[in-house]
Amino acid sequence: MEETNDLMRQRKEKLNEIREAGIDPYPHQYAPTHTTSGILSAFEDVDETPDETNRVTIAGRIMTKRDHGKSSFAHLQDSTGQIQIYVRRDDVGADSYKIYRRFDVGDIIGASGVVFRTRTGELTILVDVVELLSKSIRPLPEKWHGLQDKQTRYRQRYADLIMNPEVKEVFVKRTQIVQAIRDMLNEQNFIEVETPVLQPIYGGASARPFTTYHNTLDQPLYLRIANELYLKRLIVGGFDRVYEFSRDFRNEGMDRDHNPEFTMLELYLAFADYLEVMELTENLIAQTVEKIHGTTKITYQDQEIDFTPPWRRITMIESIQEYSDFDPDSLSAHELYTKAVNAGVELAGDESKGEIIAELFDIYVESKLIQPTFIYDYPIEVSPFAKKKPENPELVERFEFFISGMEVGNAFSELNDPIDQRQRFMEQASNLAKGDEEAFMVDEDYLRALEYGMPPTGGLGIGIDRLTMLLTDQYSIRDVILFPQMRPEN
């Protein structure tokens, strides 16, 4: 820290010297003609002879700087890459070169000159005009020792992006993933909409909300845990196909695949059930993977993942039968409770059979689902917005899909019976009153919407952060969120 403070004092002295020379160290604008990657591709045939027809103007951050008396080499980095510049006193003038010598690694500068190739073969700009665009008063971290700590990189993402340009590619690819999904849904006549982030009643998922307060309305509001109930209101209103990329907030733990603020794609399709949504899901994801990677097979954490449809489909009960040594259908709730406790599940003792089955699935099955797999037909107790299966009312028409041991999406044949929905809301309200912080309140307005009539509807939610983890080969969700939530520094 003392060394950094000393370097910052030196840089501030240089800043004052530049200002005293009548130069604004933070000018208002600059007009580059090229990017570094554009120069590297457009001038690859250039030889060692500087030619005025090869003139360019670029702007970038100084990443290396080597002064040699009357000349200097430096590497500039912009949003597309790095390129070398060569600055000579005889070309830029003595006064300008004197100022240039006050520039530091980390400063953002503009440079004009002609492109040539050095004797070592490196494409370089021979500069005759150089300008300071932003004086850096804090030295950049030393790459190999100063910015390898993950926590520091997450806190100082700006420095991480400067020192580790490959990180930027993850977020470029994230944008491409979202755009690919958006394009495909638009082609299928889905309408992109926006729904409230601040909600008077939270719902649509089982999670603890963040609470805030609206002074003018004099009422508490909640950051949305899901946008499901608002999108289904639109289905009631006559939109047959809607989707939203929503920022959701859940006041829960943080780990490898959980961040309290995250992005979901939610879509709803009128007159469809969960089987039709299943087919839509595998095609949507497979086409996205192919658009990003040029193939439906990728490597994630050294494992090959094949997204080619059709994906494997197996019920929750069948999956537990396959990956454990017992059949949950043949056991009582008490026997399942004993199995769960012996497996390390923490239970209160009043869980239903369906709730225990869902916990057993998490323990025995989830981590083993490496290839894309649909797990379907869930217990009704853990699925308050899904339709019952006609042949077995203890189960609902719901699926989740798993890839590399991670849940990536969730879907239902949406419950559109207002009387059944009210009963399930009341069960949730009872759980909330008993202290279940992830249960939710009765939403009377949503029930009123259902009472007008909602057509048969299939709904789907996909975790964009987790999908991005898979398609960019990142182990942690924090590596695909530009500014993940962190504990206070001090």
N, C-alpha and C positions, 0 to 999 in steps of 0.2 A: 504493500500500500504506500509506503514511504517513497519507494522508487517511482511509482505511478504519479504521486503528487509532485515529485521533482521534475519528471518529464512534462507534466501538464504546465508547471510554471515556465519551463523553457518554451513550450509551444505558445503560451500566452504572450511571452516576450516577443516571439517572432510575429505573432498576430499584431501586436502594437507597432512593430517596425514596418510591417506591410501597410498598416493604416497611415503611419507617419509619412510613407512614401506616396500617399495620395491614392491608394488603391483600395477599393471596396472589397473586402474578403468574402462578402456574401452578396454577390450581384443578383439581380432579379430574374434573369433568363439567359439562355444560351441556345444555339441552334445547331446541333450536330447534323451532319449529312449522312453519316454511316454509323452502324454498330460494329463492334469488334468482330462478331461472327460474319457480318456482311462483308467486311474487308477481307477476312481470311478466305471466304469462298469466292469473292469477286476478283481478287488479285493473286490467285494461286500461281499464275504463270509469270508474275513479275520477276525480273532478274535483279542484279546488283546495281544497276544504273538508275539513279533517281530520275523520274520523268514527270514533268508538270501535268501531263494528262492523267496521272494517277493521284491527283490531289483529293484529300479527304479532311473532314473535320469531325472529331469525336469528343466525347466527354466520358470520364470515368474516374474511379478511385485509384490512387497510387497504392499498389500492393508491394512493390519492391522499388528501390531507388539506389543507384550506384553512381556516385559523383566521382569524376576523374578530372579535376582541374577545370579545364575549359569545355568539358563535355560531360554528358550524363546519360545513362540508360535507366529506364524505368518501365515497369509493367503497369498498364491501366486495366482496370476491371469494370465492365458495365454489366447490364442485366443479361448479356448473351455470352460473356466469356472474357478472356484477357488478350491483350496484344502489347508488344513492346514498342516504346517510343525512344527516339534518339534526339537529345537536345544539345545543340552546340552554341556557344556564346556568339560565334561569328554569324550564325544564322538568325538567332532571335534578338541579337543586340545586347550590349554590355549591361544596360540598365535592367532589361527584362530578365537576363540570365542571373543577375544579382538577386532579384526577387525570387526567381525559380529556385535558387539555392536555399531559400528559406522554407521551401515546401517540404512536407514530411510525408512519410508513409501514412496513409489514411486520408490525406487531403483529396478532395474532388476537384479535378481540373478539366479544362478544355484545351484541346491541342489541334492545330491545323498544320498540314504538311503533305509530303508526297510519300507514297508507299514504295519501298524497295526491299531487297533481300540482303541481309548481312552476309559476310563471308562464311559464317557458320550455317547459313541457310535459313535463318529465322526471318519471317516476314515482319517488317518494322516500319514505323512512320518516322521519316526525317522531318522534325518539327521546325517551323519558322515562326509560328505564333503560339504562345502558351499563355493561358489565363487561369487564375484561381477562381473557382466557383464556390467552394466551401472549405474554410480552414478547420481542420480537425484538431481540437485541443485535448482530446483524450486518445492516447495511443491505442492502436488495435491490440487485441490479445495475441500473444505468441501462439501460433497455431498448434504446435505439438505439445505444449505444456499448459498454455493459458486457457484453452477452450475445448478441452476434451471432456470435462465433467458434464454429465447429462443435465444435472440440475441447473448449472450455470447457463448451459445452452438454451434450456427452456425459458429461463427467466429473461435472458438477453437474446431473444430470437434475432433481433437486428444484427448483433455481432455474429451469431451463429450463421446467418445467411451470408454475411460478408466473408467470413473465414472458411466456410464449408459450402461452396456454391452448389455442390451436389444435393444439398438439402432443398434448394429451390426447386429442383426437378420433381421432388415428391409432391410439392404443392401445385406445380404446373400440371402434373398428371392428375391430381385431385380435381382440378378444374375441368380437365378433359373428360374425366369419368362422369361428373355431374352433367356436363353438356351432352355427352353421348346418351345418357338416360333421358334427358329432357328432349332431345331430338327424336328419339324413338317413341316416346309417349305422345309428343305432338303429332307425329305421323299417324298415330292410332286414334287421333281425334280426342285425346285427353285435353282438358283445359287446366292451365296452371292458375292457382288462386292463392290468396293470402288470408290467414285467419289470425285471431288475436293471440298475442303473446301474454298480455295481462288478462287474466280470466277471473270472474267473480266466484266461479266454482271450478275447481280443478277436476279432471277426470280423463278417461280414455286409457288409463294404465294403472297398475298398482305401484305407487311410489310416493315417497314423502316430498311435498312441494317446498319451494322457497316462498316465503310470505313477504309481501310489501304492503304499503298503505297509500291510498289515494286521498289526499287532503280535501280536495274540492267535493268529491263524492262522499267523504267521511265514511269510508268502508275499507276493509282489508281486500287485497287482491292477491292473486297467486301467479307466479311465472308458470307457464304451461308445462305440464309433464307430458302432454301429448295433444295433438290437434284433431284426434279422431272424431270426437263428438261434433265439432264444428263442420268438418268435411261431410259427415253424414247428414247434417242439417241441409247442406247444399244438394245432396242426393234427393232428400225430401222435396226440396224446392224445384227440382226439375233438371238439374245438371246430371247427366248420365255418367260422365267420366271426368273425374277431377283428381288433381294431385298437387302436392305442395312439398317443397324442400323446407322443412321447418327446423328452427333452432329450439330445442327442448331443454328443460332444466329439471334435474332431480337431485334432491338434497340427500345424497347417498355417498357411499364410500368411493374411493378412487383406487384403481388398480390397473393392471395391464390393458384391460379393454373397457374400463369405465372412467368417464370424466363427467363431472356434474353438469356441464354444458356440452351438448352434442347435437349432431345434425341427423335428421331422419328424412327419408322420402316416405310420404304416406300417399296412397292412391286408393280410390274407390271406383268400382265398376258396377253399374246398375245391371240387374238381370243376370248376374253371374253368381256362382257358388265357389267354394274354396278349391275345388278341383280345377275349375277354369283359371282361377288365380294362380294355382300351382304351375300350370303350363305357361301362363304369362310370365311368371317369375323366372323360370329356368331359361326361357328364351331371352328375356330382357337382360339378365346377368350374362349369359353366354355371349350375346351380341356385343355387350359392353366390353367384356374381356377381349373379344376378338378385335374390336375397333381400337383398343388401347395397345394390345400386344401383337396383333396380327395372327393370333392363334387362340384356340380355346384351352390350351394347356400352358400352365405357368409353373414356376417354382416358387414356393413360399417356405421360408425357413428350412431350405434343403429338402423339401418334399414336393414331388410333382402333384399338382392339383389339376384335374381334368373337368372342365366346366361343360363339356359337350352334353347336350340333352339326349335322351331323358336322364334325369337324376334318379338315384335310388329313392324309393318310397317305402316307409315302414311305420307302423303304428307305434305309439309310445309303449303300449303293453308288450308288443312283439320285440321292441328294442331292449327292454329290460329282461325279457326272457332270454334273448340272445347273449347279452353281455353280463348276465349274472347267473347264479345257480338256483334260481327259484322263479316261480310263475306268480306274479302279483294277483292275477285273477283268482287263484286258488286259495289265497290267504285272507284272513280276516283283518280288520283294521288294527286290532291289537297285535297280531303277528307281524304285520307290516311295520307297525311302530317299533317293535323290538328289532326288526331287521335294520331299520333306519338308525336307531340309536347305536346299535352295534357297529354300524358303518361310519359313525362319527357325526351324524346329523344332529344339530341342536333343535329339539322340539319342545314346545310348551306342554304338550300332553293332551290338548283338546283339538288337535288337527283331525280333519276328516280323512277318510281313506284316500280320496282323490288327491288331497294336498300332500299326503305322505308319498303316494305314487310319483307325484311330480318331483319331490325331493329325492327319491330313489333314482329317478331318471338322471338328475343332475350328478349324482354320485357315481353311478355305474356306467352311464352311457355317453354323456355329452363329450367328454375329452377324447373318446375313441372315434368320433365321427370326423374323419379326415377329408374324405371326398364329399362333394356336395350331396347332402342327404335331406330329404323331407321327412320330418317326424310329424305324424298327424294323429287326429282323434285324441283330444286331451280331456282330462276330467273336468266336469262342469264347474267344480269349486274354484278352479284357477283361471276360469275363462268367462268373466261376467258379461262379455259383449258378443259371444258367439252363439250360433244356433245349435240347439240340441240335435243329436243324430236321431232320426225317426225310429230306428230299430233299437236304439239304446240311449234312453234319456239321461243316463249317468255320464255320457260323453258328449262332446260338442265337435262341430265341424271346424276344426282349427288345425293349422300346421305352423311349425317353425322350421327354418332351414339352417343347417349347420355346415360349416366349412372349417377344416383344420381345428376341430375341437371347440369352435366358437359359434355362438348363435349370431346370425347375421340378419335374419328377418322373421316376421311374425304375420300371420294372416288368418282371417276368419271367413266363414259364411256369416255375415253380420246378422245379429239378432234384430228383427224388425217387428216383433210382437210387443206392443207397449205394456201389456199386462205382465208378461213374463219379465220384461226388462225392469218394470217397477219392483217386482218381487226381488230381483237380484240386486237392485240398488238398495233395497231395505236390508238385505243381508250384509252388504258392504257397510251401510250405516251402523248396523249392529256391531260389526267388527271394529269400526272406528271408535264407537262408544266404549268398547272393551279395551281400547288402548292400541289397536293395530294402526301404526302410523302410516302404513302403506295403503290402507283402505281409503275409499273416497266417499264423498257426500252424495246425497240424492240431487240430481240435476232435473228440476221440474220443467225447465224450458225444453230440455232435450226430450223428455217424456212427452211434452205437448207436441213437439215436432213429430215424434213417432205416431202419435194419435191421429195426425193428419194422414198418415200412411207413407211408409217408405218401401219402395219396391225391393224384391230380392236383390241382395248386393254382396259382392265380394270385396274385401278390403285387404290391403297389404302395407306393411311398414318394413323398410330396409334401413339398417344402420349405415349411413354413408361413411362414417369414420372407420368402421370395421371393414367395410368393403374396400376402402382405400388402403387400409393396412395390408389386405391380401394382395391387391393389385400393384402395390409398390414395395412389397417384401419388407414391411416394417413390423417389428415385434410388438411395439407399444403404441397405444392410441395417442400418446403424447407426441409421437413422431409424425402424426398426420394432422395435428391441430396446431395452428401457428402459435397460439398463445394459450397453452393448457393452464388449468387452474393449479396454483402452487401455494404452499404454505408461506407465511410472511418470511422475508429474508432474515430478519432479526428476531 
